[in-house]
Amino acid sequence: MSEQDKNLVAYCGLYCGDCFFYKGEIADLARDLRKKLREAKLNRNYKEFSKFAKEFENFNQCYEVLGAMVKMRCNRTCRNGGDPPFCKIRKCCQKKNIPDVGNVRNLKLRKVRFLKAYT
């Protein structure tokens, strides 16, 4: 495995290269859809559409959710100082000088117990 590939393996063992946060696909699609909705002026005219389809009454909530999805992006991997800052697994591995939880034979540690399903 190359050094670059190793940097794409998070401390928890997940591969960043497969993660939608790292790839940014969902964030890009949400950004593009918000742009199209603004271009179509749907953000101003959704109330008119709600006369024909009541679901349009929830347009603002949908638009907010898309806005949250735009933010679902990691610019750096966790090994390179990326998100999330609150990751207890990363902090534990760094403190104990463990490269990743794949090197932890006993997955009874509370912080990594959820990973047992993937082993």
Contacts in CASP RR format, 6 or more apart in sequence:
PFRMAT RR
TARGET T0000
AUTHOR 0000-0000-0000
METHOD contacts of the structure
MODEL  1
MSEQDKNLVAYCGLYCGDCFFYKGEIADLARDLRKKLREAKLNRNYKEFS
KFAKEFENFNQCYEVLGAMVKMRCNRTCRNGGDPPFCKIRKCCQKKNIPD
VGNVRNLKLRKVRFLKAYT
6 79 0 8 1.000
7 77 0 8 1.000
7 79 0 8 1.000
7 80 0 8 1.000
8 15 0 8 1.000
8 16 0 8 1.000
8 17 0 8 1.000
8 22 0 8 1.000
8 77 0 8 1.000
9 15 0 8 1.000
9 16 0 8 1.000
9 79 0 8 1.000
9 100 0 8 1.000
10 16 0 8 1.000
10 77 0 8 1.000
10 78 0 8 1.000
10 79 0 8 1.000
10 90 0 8 1.000
10 100 0 8 1.000
11 78 0 8 1.000
11 79 0 8 1.000
11 87 0 8 1.000
11 89 0 8 1.000
11 90 0 8 1.000
11 93 0 8 1.000
11 94 0 8 1.000
11 98 0 8 1.000
11 99 0 8 1.000
11 100 0 8 1.000
11 101 0 8 1.000
12 87 0 8 1.000
12 89 0 8 1.000
12 90 0 8 1.000
12 100 0 8 1.000
12 101 0 8 1.000
12 112 0 8 1.000
12 115 0 8 1.000
13 100 0 8 1.000
13 101 0 8 1.000
13 102 0 8 1.000
13 115 0 8 1.000
16 22 0 8 1.000
16 74 0 8 1.000
16 77 0 8 1.000
16 78 0 8 1.000
17 23 0 8 1.000
19 74 0 8 1.000
20 26 0 8 1.000
20 72 0 8 1.000
21 72 0 8 1.000
21 73 0 8 1.000
21 74 0 8 1.000
21 83 0 8 1.000
22 73 0 8 1.000
22 74 0 8 1.000
22 77 0 8 1.000
24 72 0 8 1.000
24 73 0 8 1.000
26 69 0 8 1.000
26 72 0 8 1.000
27 69 0 8 1.000
27 70 0 8 1.000
27 71 0 8 1.000
27 72 0 8 1.000
27 73 0 8 1.000
29 69 0 8 1.000
30 66 0 8 1.000
30 67 0 8 1.000
30 69 0 8 1.000
30 70 0 8 1.000
30 72 0 8 1.000
31 70 0 8 1.000
33 66 0 8 1.000
34 63 0 8 1.000
34 66 0 8 1.000
34 67 0 8 1.000
34 70 0 8 1.000
37 43 0 8 1.000
37 63 0 8 1.000
42 49 0 8 1.000
42 59 0 8 1.000
43 59 0 8 1.000
43 63 0 8 1.000
46 56 0 8 1.000
46 57 0 8 1.000
46 59 0 8 1.000
46 60 0 8 1.000
47 56 0 8 1.000
47 57 0 8 1.000
49 56 0 8 1.000
49 59 0 8 1.000
50 56 0 8 1.000
50 57 0 8 1.000
50 59 0 8 1.000
74 82 0 8 1.000
74 83 0 8 1.000
75 82 0 8 1.000
76 82 0 8 1.000
76 83 0 8 1.000
78 84 0 8 1.000
78 87 0 8 1.000
78 90 0 8 1.000
88 111 0 8 1.000
89 101 0 8 1.000
89 111 0 8 1.000
89 112 0 8 1.000
92 98 0 8 1.000
92 109 0 8 1.000
92 111 0 8 1.000
93 99 0 8 1.000
93 100 0 8 1.000
93 101 0 8 1.000
98 104 0 8 1.000
101 107 0 8 1.000
101 112 0 8 1.000
101 115 0 8 1.000
104 112 0 8 1.000
107 113 0 8 1.000
107 115 0 8 1.000
107 116 0 8 1.000
107 119 0 8 1.000
END
